[in-house]
Amino acid sequence: MAPGKNQDDFDLEGAFNDDLGLDDLFGEKPKPSEAGQNRDRFNTEGAPSPLDELDGGPAGQGAPFGDGDFTIDDDSSEEDNFHEERRRSSKDFELNMDAILLTAQSAMIMEGIKAYSNKDFSPATLPIYNEALKGIDLYIKIIDRNPNNYVKLKKLIDTDIDCQRVENTVFNLFKKVFSRLPDDNVEKILAFEKFRLLFESALNKASISASSKMIKKYYLITGGIDEKKVSSMVESRNREIMSDMNSLTGHVQMAMDMVKNGNFELVKGLRGKDLNAYIINGTELLAHYFGLMGNTQVASHYRRIHGNFKKYFITK
């Protein structure tokens, strides 16, 4: 380890270097939507990059929204000075909830980036990606609904290491595609929305991993469905198995969509073999379950999918 280098430090942009679909994710150059046309747009033409301050640029010149001038007029009257010396009230200590939430959720986004950079989509990462998505949604909400407060929070963002890293990562991913940093509210929101899609995909993978762990309780250790257990639970109209099978139908479809889109690696290095195994086991269990429920049409549907994936290792 290099001297003075924090053990938790890592290359933020490098975490997304192998996302081959990044260009497709961002698609065409951003065009303001109807909602975007109604958002406050700040004139940033000719202004320095919003990350100049993060890169050591002159203070106040890197503000992403306009001139970033928040100086207080020094020509205060004696009356103003008198009021400044008054006893402080509770209003002077009112907390900015956006600031509190932003710092807390930025830390969770960083945890999500670390898990993503390690291609870790295990069941344990499910709450991490979930909280990261909440943090990204908070950034989008503040920029979209309360841009003035975002300007005020810029000072916090530039001093809090987690907030700084989040903004730096999101805007530089935008730069990878468009060769420039986002320069207005609409483009900043676009950058965070596309960044959000990466974590939606990660959350889906972690969710499938959790589902894969769940279906093991319906299989014997030696392999094969525990038919006696499943039959008993179906006959007693057990709510647990009904809930599990309902969840499994959605996750199997999600897994099949991943295969179709070529986004099928749950565990790094397995090249989708684990996802294929999940679909095989999941559809076998669903076919058996719906057969016991008397729904022969649905059971036949899952048997057909099971046969296709068992016979062929399907990738795209």
GIQUI-V369389 format. One record per residue. N is the residue number from 1. RES is the residue in one letter. PSI is psi in radians with two decimals (999 if undefined). NEAR is the number of other ideal C-beta (glycine too) atoms within 10 Angstrom. Layout:
BEGIN
N,RES,PSI,NEAR  N,RES,PSI,NEAR
END
This chain:
BEGIN
1,M,2.36,7  2,A,2.53,6  3,P,2.35,4  4,G,-0.02,5  5,K,2.22,8  6,N,2.43,9  7,Q,-0.44,6  8,D,-0.11,7  9,D,2.53,10  10,F,2.89,13  11,D,1.83,9  12,L,-0.85,18  13,E,-0.58,12  14,G,-0.36,9  15,A,-0.34,19  16,F,0.23,18  17,N,-0.56,11  18,D,0.26,9  19,D,1.55,16  20,L,-0.40,9  21,G,0.28,13  22,L,-0.73,15  23,D,-0.75,11  24,D,-0.58,10  25,L,-0.75,15  26,F,-0.45,20  27,G,-2.52,10  28,E,2.94,5  29,K,2.48,9  30,P,2.36,20  31,K,2.34,9  32,P,2.28,15  33,S,3.08,12  34,E,-0.71,6  35,A,-0.66,10  36,G,-0.55,17  37,Q,-0.39,10  38,N,-0.13,9  39,R,2.70,17  40,D,2.19,15  41,R,2.27,16  42,F,2.44,17  43,N,1.93,11  44,T,0.20,20  45,E,2.19,6  46,G,-0.07,5  47,A,2.69,18  48,P,2.89,18  49,S,2.55,19  50,P,-0.19,24  51,L,0.17,19  52,D,-0.70,18  53,E,-0.62,23  54,L,-0.47,17  55,D,0.17,10  56,G,0.27,7  57,G,3.04,13  58,P,2.38,9  59,A,2.40,11  60,G,-0.30,14  61,Q,-0.16,13  62,G,0.20,20  63,A,2.33,22  64,P,-0.17,28  65,F,1.57,22  66,G,-2.57,12  67,D,-0.16,12  68,G,0.46,20  69,D,1.90,7  70,F,0.41,11  71,T,2.64,7  72,I,2.39,6  73,D,2.20,6  74,D,-0.20,5  75,D,1.07,6  76,S,2.51,12  77,S,2.89,8  78,E,-0.56,6  79,E,-0.69,8  80,D,-0.73,10  81,N,-0.60,9  82,F,-0.75,10  83,H,-0.49,9  84,E,-0.46,8  85,E,0.04,6  86,R,2.86,8  87,R,2.33,5  88,R,2.52,7  89,S,-3.12,8  90,S,-0.44,6  91,K,-0.51,6  92,D,-0.30,8  93,F,0.30,7  94,E,2.23,8  95,L,2.51,7  96,N,1.83,12  97,M,-0.59,8  98,D,-0.71,17  99,A,-0.75,18  100,I,-0.83,11  101,L,-0.67,15  102,L,-0.76,24  103,T,-0.69,17  104,A,-0.81,14  105,Q,-0.48,22  106,S,-0.63,25  107,A,-0.64,19  108,M,-0.62,22  109,I,-0.71,27  110,M,-0.66,21  111,E,-0.68,18  112,G,-0.71,24  113,I,-0.69,23  114,K,-0.78,17  115,A,-0.70,21  116,Y,-0.71,22  117,S,-0.49,16  118,N,0.03,13  119,K,0.75,15  120,D,1.89,18  121,F,0.58,26  122,S,2.85,16  123,P,-0.54,15  124,A,-0.37,12  125,T,-0.10,24  126,L,-0.89,17  127,P,-0.47,13  128,I,-0.85,23  129,Y,-0.59,27  130,N,-0.78,15  131,E,-0.60,17  132,A,-0.71,30  133,L,-0.66,19  134,K,-0.68,14  135,G,-0.74,26  136,I,-0.71,25  137,D,-0.61,14  138,L,-0.76,19  139,Y,-0.82,27  140,I,-0.76,18  141,K,-0.76,15  142,I,-0.78,18  143,I,-0.68,23  144,D,-0.83,19  145,R,-0.47,10  146,N,1.12,14  147,P,-0.54,17  148,N,-0.68,10  149,N,-0.55,15  150,Y,-0.66,22  151,V,-0.76,18  152,K,-0.64,13  153,L,-0.19,21  154,K,-0.62,20  155,K,-0.70,15  156,L,-0.78,17  157,I,-0.67,23  158,D,-0.16,16  159,T,-0.42,11  160,D,2.15,18  161,I,-0.67,12  162,D,-0.78,19  163,C,-0.73,24  164,Q,-0.79,17  165,R,-0.69,18  166,V,-0.91,28  167,E,-0.74,23  168,N,-0.77,17  169,T,-0.86,19  170,V,-0.83,22  171,F,-0.56,23  172,N,-0.48,16  173,L,-0.68,21  174,F,-0.73,22  175,K,-0.59,16  176,K,-0.59,14  177,V,-0.77,17  178,F,0.02,15  179,S,0.42,7  180,R,2.85,11  181,L,2.65,19  182,P,2.41,23  183,D,0.14,19  184,D,3.09,22  185,N,-0.76,21  186,V,-0.75,21  187,E,-0.58,23  188,K,-0.73,25  189,I,-0.73,22  190,L,-0.77,23  191,A,-0.78,27  192,F,-0.61,24  193,E,-0.70,17  194,K,-0.62,18  195,F,-0.63,24  196,R,-0.64,18  197,L,-0.61,13  198,L,-0.69,22  199,F,-0.45,21  200,E,-0.76,12  201,S,-0.74,19  202,A,-0.71,23  203,L,-0.71,20  204,N,-0.74,19  205,K,-0.74,27  206,A,-0.62,23  207,S,-0.69,21  208,I,-0.66,23  209,S,-0.72,23  210,A,-0.67,17  211,S,-0.66,20  212,S,-0.65,20  213,K,-0.61,11  214,M,-0.75,15  215,I,-0.24,21  216,K,-0.45,10  217,K,-0.20,11  218,Y,0.10,21  219,Y,2.61,16  220,L,2.70,12  221,I,-0.59,7  222,T,-0.08,6  223,G,2.68,7  224,G,2.73,9  225,I,2.46,18  226,D,1.42,16  227,E,-0.64,12  228,K,-0.78,9  229,K,-0.81,15  230,V,-0.78,19  231,S,-0.75,14  232,S,-0.72,12  233,M,-0.62,20  234,V,-0.76,19  235,E,-0.62,9  236,S,0.09,9  237,R,0.78,8  238,N,2.23,14  239,R,-0.52,9  240,E,-0.84,9  241,I,-0.57,21  242,M,-0.75,14  243,S,-0.75,10  244,D,-0.75,18  245,M,-0.59,20  246,N,-0.73,9  247,S,-0.67,15  248,L,-0.65,24  249,T,-0.73,16  250,G,-0.69,11  251,H,-0.63,21  252,V,-0.73,23  253,Q,-0.71,13  254,M,-0.75,14  255,A,-0.70,26  256,M,-0.63,18  257,D,-0.65,12  258,M,-0.74,21  259,V,-0.75,17  260,K,-0.66,12  261,N,-0.05,12  262,G,0.22,12  263,N,1.27,16  264,F,0.25,23  265,E,1.90,18  266,L,-0.76,23  267,V,2.20,16  268,K,2.23,10  269,G,-0.32,8  270,L,-0.17,13  271,R,0.63,13  272,G,-0.01,21  273,K,-0.61,15  274,D,-0.65,17  275,L,-0.70,26  276,N,-0.74,21  277,A,-0.64,16  278,Y,-0.78,22  279,I,-0.72,24  280,I,-0.88,17  281,N,-0.71,22  282,G,-0.77,27  283,T,-0.57,25  284,E,-0.78,22  285,L,-0.74,23  286,L,-0.71,22  287,A,-0.75,21  288,H,-0.76,20  289,Y,-0.89,25  290,F,-0.45,21  291,G,-0.75,16  292,L,-0.52,16  293,M,-0.16,13  294,G,0.14,9  295,N,1.44,12  296,T,-0.54,11  297,Q,-0.81,7  298,V,-0.69,16  299,A,-0.73,18  300,S,-0.63,12  301,H,-0.81,15  302,Y,-0.52,22  303,R,-0.65,18  304,R,-0.78,12  305,I,-0.74,19  306,H,-0.79,21  307,G,-0.71,14  308,N,-0.80,13  309,F,-0.48,23  310,K,-0.58,15  311,K,-0.63,9  312,Y,2.46,9  313,F,1.67,11  314,I,2.09,15  315,T,2.96,14  316,K,999,10
END
